[in-house]
Amino acid sequence: MFSWLFDRPSPKQTNPRPDASRLAPIPGPALDRPRFDHADRIPTGRFRFIAIDVETACSDAASICQIGIACVDPGDRIETFSMLVNPRMRFDPFNIRLHGIGPDHVEDAPCFTDAIEMLMPLLDPHHLVQHSNFDKQAVTAACHSCGREVPDWRWADSVTIARRAWPELKGNGGHGLANLKKRLKLDFHHHDAGEDARAAAMVVLHAERQLGLPFEDLLKPQPRKTFAAKVILEGDPAGALAGSVMVFTGALQMSRTEAATRAAQAGMCVRAGVTKQTTHLVVGDQDLTLLAGHDKSSKHRKAEEMQASGHSIRIIGESAFRELVADACPDDGKR
């Protein structure tokens, strides 16, 4: 097995704090683990953001056995680095099969306290990106386990960013790295910490291009979406369209309340959802970010299914709706 190539005394000598400035190339993984194209030294300088990923030895979140980082420079170039960590606890067979790291690989690796001391000068000034909240939880657990203060890092979640950029993936494979790898055609080796960190960084870069927003703007809270209020009205029994049942979906140029009022004046009952009693569905503009990958609302799709099964429901747009109620109320000054 490769021995440590750090320029520091052997484990038998006293060395209370590692000096990151004196680091020689980080020792490579054992022969049975691919090295990938990670940097030999901890990167230096200022970056736009840094993605971070950890692998663990067992189900204990504190059992960090590998830390990977991906540093994105102002030109969007990604420099990756990874280091093995001795968690000083058991390795579960499941985890070994997942990432290929076992006790022999980390026998001479630094403990978490030493590893984090080496990385803090780089990580402290930067915004850190994790894919899901596990990495922050693992770092927090490892700090508590070794009795050190948890770093006051600024964390962002590339899952949240991906949900904003590709809402259609909700319910359609999700926003995990495995599905994003397929959807965005990302090239990385899953379950190596350096590679997964690079994948998280690539997700952010893709999201920037998808939304036309810089990283800092992706972190800002999104304005809350407003949904049209459900309006239920009984139709005028003397109206020309009495006996009809109207349902609206999507955004109309007129307010939903105005549209419902005009329908009721024409004799139509207005309901919130499509049922067997529905005779008309008015389709307005659709916000695709709310449709979970579909190009039509659930009301629209249900109405089409009912049409296909022989139900006599009409699906019309707003202009046809305006004409319909105008013809039914010829004296209505709003037509």
N, C-alpha and C positions, 0 to 999 in steps of 0.2 A: 504494500500500500504506500502511496506517496506520503512523504513526511511533510510537515509544514515548511514553507519557504519564507515565512515571515522573518524579517531581520530583527529577531528578539531572542532573549535567552531561552534555553530549553526549559521545559516545564519544571524541572527540578530546581531551577534557580528562582530567586525572588524578583518579581516584576509586577508591582501592584497595579499599574495602569498602563495599558498598551498605548503606544504613540502612533497615531494614524499617519503622521508625517513621515515616519520611518518605515512604512509598510513596503516590503518587497512584493512582487506579484503574489496574489492570493493563490494558494495551492489548488490545483485542479482536482476535480472529483476522481474517485477511484476509476480504475480502467473499465469497469462495467457500466459506467454512466457517461453519456455523451457530454461534452464540454460546451457545446453550442458556440456562439460567437460573442461571449461576454468579455468585457474588459478585464485585464489582469490586475488593475488597481482600482481603488475607489475613485470615481470621477471627481473632478474639482471644478469650481467655477459656479456661475449663476445660470440657472435654467428656468424655462417658462413654468414648468411643473415637473414633479417626479412621481412616477407610479411605483408602488411598492406591493410586494406579495410575499407571503410566508408559506412554508410547508411545515407540517407538524408530525411528530413521531407517533402520536397516539391520539385518542379521543380527548385528551386533556389539552385545552387551548393553549396552555403555557408551554407545551412541549415543542417549541420552535426548533426545527432542525436545519432549516435553510431560509435565508433572507435574500430576496431578489429586488433590484431596483432598476427602473428605466428612466433615464434623464432626458427630457425633451428640450433641446436648445432653441434659440430664437429662430433658427432656420428649419425647425421641425425635424431635425435629425435626432434619432434615438440612440443613446449609448446605454447599454445594459451592463449590469454587474451582479454577481451572486456570490454568496459565501455560505459555507456549511457552518452549522452551529451545534455544539454538543448540548443537548437538552438535559442531560444528566437524569434521565428517566427512561422508562421502558419504550421499546418500539413495538407497535402492533403489526402483525403480518399484513393486515389490510392496508395500512399506510405505506408499508415497504413496497407492496405490489403497486400502489398508486403512483408513487414518485421515485421509487428505486433507491431510496436512501435508507441505509441500515446502520446498526451500531458501529460496524467496522469503518464506515465512511467518515464518521464524526469523532472517532476515538481521539484524534489529535486536534480537533477543531476547537475554537474558543467557546467559552460558555456564553450565554446570552448577554450577561453584563458586559463582558469584554467586547462582544460583537457590537452591541448598541453604542458603546463608547466610541468605537471606531467610526460609526456611521453618523453620529449626531452632528458633527461639524458640517456635514453636507446636508442632512435632512432638516435640521432646525430652521433654516431661513426660508425653506421652500413650502409650497402648498403640495400636499401629498394626495395621490389618487389611489384608492383601493377599489377592487371590483367586489362589491358587497361589503358588509361591515365586519367580516370575519377577521381581517388582518389587524384592524384596530383592536378588536376584542382579544386577539392572540397576544399582541404587544402589551396590552394592559395586563392580561393574566400573567405573562412572563415577568413583567416588572413586579407585580405583587408577589410572585413566587420567589423571586430572589431579593425581595425587600428593598427595591429601589423605587424612586419616584417615577411616575408615569410621565413621559415627555409631553410637553404642551404643544403638540403638533397640530397643524391645520389640515383637517382631513376632508376629502371630497370622495364621492362614490360614483364610479363610472357606470354602475347599474342605473342610478337615477338619471344620469346624463343620457344613457342609451334609451331609457324609456321616453325621454323628451324628444329625442331625435327620431326614434322608430316606434311610435306607439302601436303600429299595426302588428308588432311581434307579440303583444300581450295576448295570451291565449293561442298563440301561433308559434310555439317553440320557445317563447320567453326571451329574456335578456341575459342569460348566462353566457359565459365565454364560449362554451361548446356551440351553442346556436349562433352566436354572433360570428364565430369563426367561419361557419358555413355561409351565413347570410352576407357578410361583408367581405368574404374571401380573404380572411386574415391568414397569414402564414406564421404559425408558431407551434411549439411543442408543449401541449397541455401538461400541467403538473410539474414543471420545472419552475422554480420561483422567479428566476430571471426572465424566462420566456413568458410566464403569465403576467409579470409586470409590464413587459413590452406589449403584450396584447391589450392590457388596460390602457396603456398610453395610446395605442393605435385606435382604440375605440373612441377616445376623446378627440383625436385628430380627425377621424371620420365624422364625428358629430359636429365638430366646428364647421366642416365643409357642408354637411347636410343642412345645418340650420343657418349658416352664414353668420355665426357668432363666435367671438373669441372666447378663450377658456374662462376668463374672468366673468363674462356675461352668462356663461352656462351655469355658473354657481349661484347666480342671483335667483331668489324665489320667483317662481312663475306666478303671474296674476291668476287668481282663481277663475275658473270657467263659470260662466253664468248659464243656467239652463232655463228654458222657457217654462213658465209656471203652468201647471196642469189646470186647464180650464174645462169645467163640466157645466153645461147649460142645457136646459130643456127647450125644445123648439116651440115656436108659436103654433098651436094646433090649427090656426086659421091660415097659416103660411102655405104658399104654393108647394113647398117641398116637405110638408108635414109627413112624418112616417120615415123619413130618411135619417141616417145616423152618420155624422161626420167625425173624422179623426184627422189630426194634423201631425206631421213629422217634419223636422228640419226648420230652418229659419226662413220666415217670410219677410217681405218688405214692410208689410203692415204688422202691427203687434199681434201677438197670439190672442190677446183679449179682444181686439177689434175684429179679427177674423172670426172668432167664435160668436161674437155678438151679431155680426152680419149673417152668419149661418143660422143662428137661432131665430132671427127676424124673418128669415125665409122659410122657417118651419122645421129646420133640421135640429135634431138633438146632437150635442157635441159631447164626445167621450174621450177619455185619455188613451185608451188602448184599442187595438184591433180585435174584434170578436166576430162571432157569427152574425151578429146584428148589424155590423158595420156595412154601410152601403157606399161610402165615399172615403177615400184617403187622399188628402192634399199633401203633396211632397214639395217641401221648400229646399233651400240650399243645405247641403250636408257638410258638417265638419268632420273630415276624414279622421282626425285625431281621436275622435270619440267612437269610432266604429270598429275598433279591434281588428283591423285588417280587411274589413268589408268595404264595399263601395256603396252600400245601401244600408239604411237603418233596419233594425229588427222589425219595426212596424211594416216597413216597405217589403221586406222579404216575406213576412207572414202574409201580407195581402196578396203577393204574387203566388204564394203556395195555395192560398184559398181560391184564387182565380183558376189555377191549374186544376184544382179539384172540382171545379164547376160552380163555385160560389159567385154570385153576381155582384162583385164589388168593383167600383170604378176607381182607378188610380189616376189622379189629375194633378197638374201643376197649379201654381198660384194664379196665373193669368186665366186659366180655364175656370178656376174657382170664382174669381171676380165676375166673369161673364155669367156663371151659373146663378150666383146670388143676385146679380143685377137684373137678369131676366125674370127671376122670381119676385123681385121687389122693384118694379119699374118706376115707382115714385120715390125710391130711396135716393136722396140727394147725394149720397156718398158714392154712387156708382161712377 
